[in-house]
């Protein structure tokens, strides 16, 4: 829900790093989201735009009892965890406020944060992460939060029920491609709603 994609099919820019967590030019994909009241509230602010973009931003974060993230979404470092000092991009109170399962090849102890977010690090693959997230979510939904590779894996495995792409009016030219290797109609996806903002 609310997964931003450029007109040319990229879900992140090139060269993701500590300084550019969304990659070079990646923030351009989220210009629909950043000004909204929903996003501003996630930062502890009480201002922001309302209207259709905010309604979709709110829908992108509502009704979820657990989240799944790829390692890229949590940490700029690759390979074994050097230590437990990195606690995510978001500070002490991440925006998830629910159990959040991070896909990784390297074990790490759970990380309890403010606001109800606990990061669990899952090294057993996407199916194990989904099973654990579904158990944690109970009657609520599980959101595959990203990044690109994680969303693509779950789509290819047929493990996503519905998807909301926020098509940003920008062409990145390069980055992490989401749609180029996916045959969404063959995966039984069709457009059920479209709103221009």
C-alpha positions as CSV (number, residue, x, y, z in Angstrom):
1,X,0.0,0.0,0.0
2,X,1.4,3.4,-1.0
3,X,4.4,1.9,-2.7
4,X,5.8,4.7,-4.9
5,X,7.0,4.0,-8.4
6,X,8.3,6.3,-11.1
7,X,6.7,6.4,-14.5
8,X,9.6,4.3,-15.8
9,X,9.1,1.6,-13.1
10,X,11.7,2.4,-10.5
11,X,10.9,2.1,-6.8
12,X,14.2,3.7,-5.6
13,X,17.1,5.6,-7.0
14,X,20.6,4.5,-7.5
15,X,23.4,4.4,-4.9
16,X,21.3,4.0,-1.7
17,X,23.5,5.0,1.3
18,X,23.4,6.5,4.7
19,X,23.1,10.0,3.2
20,X,20.6,8.8,0.5
21,X,18.4,6.1,2.0
22,X,16.0,6.2,-1.0
23,X,18.9,6.5,-3.4
24,X,19.8,9.4,-5.6
25,X,16.6,11.2,-6.7
26,X,14.6,8.6,-4.7
27,X,12.8,11.3,-2.6
28,X,11.2,12.6,-5.9
29,X,9.0,9.4,-5.8
30,X,7.4,10.5,-2.5
31,X,6.5,14.2,-3.2
32,X,2.8,13.1,-3.0
33,X,3.4,11.7,0.5
34,X,5.8,14.0,2.3
35,X,3.5,17.1,2.5
36,X,0.5,15.1,3.8
37,X,-0.9,15.4,7.3
38,X,-0.5,11.6,7.7
39,X,3.3,11.8,7.0
40,X,3.7,15.0,9.1
41,X,1.9,13.2,12.0
42,X,4.4,10.4,11.7
43,X,7.1,13.0,12.5
44,X,5.2,14.3,15.5
45,X,3.9,17.4,13.6
46,X,0.2,18.6,13.6
47,X,0.2,20.3,10.2
48,X,0.2,19.0,6.6
49,X,-2.0,18.8,3.5
50,X,-5.3,17.1,3.5
51,X,-7.3,15.8,0.5
52,X,-6.8,12.8,-1.8
53,X,-3.1,12.4,-1.3
54,X,-3.6,12.4,2.5
55,X,-6.5,9.9,2.2
56,X,-4.2,7.5,0.3
57,X,-1.4,8.1,2.7
58,X,-3.7,7.3,5.6
59,X,-4.9,4.1,3.8
60,X,-1.3,3.1,3.3
61,X,-0.7,2.9,7.0
62,X,-4.1,1.8,8.4
63,X,-5.3,-1.6,9.3
64,X,-2.0,-3.3,9.6
65,X,-1.0,-5.5,12.5
66,X,2.5,-6.3,11.3
67,X,5.0,-5.1,8.7
68,X,7.7,-6.9,6.7
69,X,10.8,-4.9,5.5
70,X,13.8,-5.9,3.5
71,X,17.2,-5.3,5.1
72,X,17.7,-2.3,2.8
73,X,14.7,-0.6,4.3
74,X,16.2,-1.0,7.8
75,X,19.9,-0.6,7.4
76,X,22.5,0.9,4.9
77,X,25.1,-1.7,5.9
78,X,25.4,-5.0,4.0
79,X,26.8,-8.3,5.4
80,X,27.0,-9.4,9.0
81,X,25.8,-6.9,11.6
82,X,28.9,-5.1,12.9
83,X,27.1,-4.5,16.3
84,X,23.6,-3.6,17.5
85,X,24.1,0.1,17.4
86,X,22.1,0.8,14.2
87,X,18.4,1.0,15.1
88,X,16.9,2.1,11.8
89,X,16.4,5.3,9.9
90,X,13.6,6.7,12.0
91,X,14.9,7.5,15.4
92,X,13.6,6.1,18.7
93,X,9.9,6.0,17.6
94,X,9.6,4.4,14.1
95,X,6.4,4.9,12.2
96,X,5.3,1.2,12.3
97,X,3.8,1.0,15.8
98,X,3.5,-2.8,15.3
99,X,5.7,-5.9,15.1
100,X,8.0,-5.4,12.1
101,X,9.9,-8.3,10.6
102,X,13.2,-7.5,8.8
103,X,14.5,-9.9,6.2
104,X,18.2,-10.6,6.6
105,X,20.8,-13.4,6.1
106,X,22.3,-12.6,9.6
107,X,20.7,-13.3,12.9
108,X,20.2,-10.5,15.4
109,X,18.3,-10.1,18.6
110,X,14.9,-8.3,18.5
111,X,15.0,-4.6,18.9
112,X,12.3,-3.0,21.0
113,X,11.5,0.7,20.1
114,X,9.1,3.4,21.3
115,X,5.5,3.5,20.2
116,X,4.9,-0.2,19.9
117,X,7.4,-1.1,17.2
118,X,9.6,-4.1,17.8
119,X,12.0,-5.2,15.0
120,X,12.4,-8.9,14.6
121,X,15.2,-10.1,12.3
122,X,14.2,-13.1,10.2
123,X,16.9,-15.1,8.4
124,X,14.6,-18.0,7.2
125,X,13.3,-16.3,4.0
126,X,10.1,-14.6,2.9
127,X,7.7,-17.4,3.8
128,X,9.0,-17.6,7.4
129,X,8.7,-13.8,7.7
130,X,5.2,-13.9,6.4
131,X,4.2,-16.7,8.8
132,X,5.6,-14.9,11.8
133,X,4.0,-11.6,10.7
134,X,0.6,-13.2,10.2
135,X,0.8,-14.7,13.6
136,X,1.7,-11.3,15.1
137,X,-1.0,-9.4,13.1
138,X,-3.9,-11.6,14.2
139,X,-7.0,-10.4,12.4
140,X,-5.3,-7.5,10.9
141,X,-3.4,-7.3,7.6
142,X,0.4,-7.6,7.0
143,X,2.0,-4.9,5.0
144,X,5.0,-5.6,2.8
145,X,6.7,-2.3,3.3
146,X,9.6,-2.6,0.8
147,X,12.1,-2.1,-0.6
148,X,11.9,-3.0,-4.2
149,X,13.5,-6.4,-4.1
150,X,11.3,-7.5,-1.1
151,X,8.1,-6.4,-2.8
152,X,9.1,-8.1,-6.1
153,X,9.9,-11.4,-4.2
154,X,6.5,-11.5,-2.5
155,X,4.7,-10.6,-5.8
156,X,6.6,-13.3,-7.7
157,X,5.8,-15.8,-5.0
158,X,2.0,-15.0,-5.2
159,X,1.9,-13.9,-1.6
160,X,0.4,-10.4,-2.0
161,X,-3.3,-10.1,-2.1
162,X,-3.5,-6.4,-3.2
163,X,-1.2,-3.7,-4.1
164,X,-1.4,0.1,-4.2
165,X,1.1,1.7,-6.4
166,X,1.5,5.5,-6.1
167,X,2.8,6.5,-9.6
168,X,5.0,9.5,-9.2
169,X,5.1,11.9,-12.2
170,X,8.8,11.6,-12.6
171,X,11.1,9.4,-14.8
172,X,14.3,8.4,-12.8
173,X,16.0,6.8,-15.8
174,X,17.8,4.4,-13.5
175,X,17.5,2.9,-10.1
176,X,15.8,-0.2,-8.6
177,X,13.3,-1.5,-11.2
178,X,10.2,-3.1,-9.8
179,X,8.0,-3.7,-12.8
180,X,10.4,-4.7,-15.6
181,X,10.5,-8.4,-14.5
182,X,6.9,-8.8,-13.4
183,X,4.0,-10.0,-15.5
184,X,1.2,-8.6,-13.2
185,X,-1.7,-9.9,-15.3
186,X,-0.1,-13.4,-15.3
187,X,0.0,-13.1,-11.5
188,X,-3.8,-12.4,-11.6
189,X,-3.5,-8.7,-10.8
190,X,-5.7,-6.1,-12.5
191,X,-6.5,-2.4,-11.9
192,X,-9.4,-2.1,-9.5
193,X,-9.2,1.6,-8.7
194,X,-7.4,4.6,-10.2
195,X,-7.4,8.1,-8.8
196,X,-5.4,11.1,-10.2
197,X,-4.2,13.6,-7.6
